[in-house]
Amino acid sequence: MSAETKRSPGAVCGLKIRQAREERGLSLTNLAGLANISVSYLSEVENGRKSPSLQVVQRLAEALNLEP
């Protein structure tokens, strides 16, 4: 079992968001602004402490030019 499969779905989602953000050279502040969410909320999502709503996932995906 990989380390990713042991994590909650919210934590896996957060890791994927962080990877996509870093690949695009965006800071937390930049992405939060593009997705119209707070920097602290985005940080909590990326660190697996919060699971984003579908609406937030859609806004993040749009900001990162990804499919939700």
N, C-alpha and C positions, 0 to 999 in steps of 0.2 A: 504494500500500500504506500503510495507516495505521500509526502508531507502535505500536498495540496488536497488530497482526498480526505485527510483527517480534519481539515478546517471546515468551519461552518460555511454555508453558501454566501453569507454576507461578507465573510473574511476573504473568500476566494474572489468575489466581485471587487472588493476593495483593492486587492493585489493587482488585479487586471487593470483597474482604473489607474493605479499608480504607475504601472509599467507603461501604459499607453501615454500617460502624461509626461513621464520622463523621456520616452522615445521621441516625443514631439518637442522636447526642450521647454516645456511649460512649467512655471512655478505653481505652487498651490494657489497663490493669489491670482495668477493669470487664469487658471482653469475655473476657479470659483467665480470669478467675475464673468467669464464667458457663459457659465451655466447658471448664473444668477442664484448662487447659494453662498453661504458664509464659508470663510476659510476654515473656521473651527469645525464646522459640520463635515466639510470635505476631508479634513484630517482624520476625523473620527471614522468616516466611511473607509478611507484608505487603510486605517489601522484595525479594521474589523470590529470596532466598538459600536458602530451603528450600521444597520442595513438600510440602504437607500430605498425610497419609494420608487415605483415604476416611473412616475413623473420625473424624478431626479435622475434616474438611470437614462431616460430619454434625453434629457437636457445635457447630461454629461456625454452621452454617445454623440449627440449632434455637435457639441463643442470639440470633441476629439475626432470627428469625422469617421465614426464607427457605426455599425449596426447595433441596436440595443440588444 
